[in-house]
Amino acid sequence: MCTTVVARNHLGEVIRIHTARLGFSDVLCGEAAACCLAVSVALELGFKFILVESDSRIVINLSMGQRHIGRLRTMSPFVLSF
């Protein structure tokens, strides 16, 4: 499975696209990994304010602090473990 992160500035202009190959094929894990990748890329670029968008309510709930949902669990804010 591959994932892609698109970074945009405050005007909505694309400033970076990053892709990565993942070692699993589970869709939920892929969505969580994409969110983690987005945060990693933003930190690498030195962004101080980031907005991560996802169509997965489960992944969003995890990123907002809910500790366990099915096979995913949060280790700390912005770090998901599979």
Buried (B, 14 or more C-beta within 10 A) or exposed (E): BEBEBEBEEEEEEEEEEBEBEBEEEBEBBBBBBBBBBBBBBBEEEEBEEEEBEBEBEBBBBBBEEEEEBEEBEBEEEBEBEB
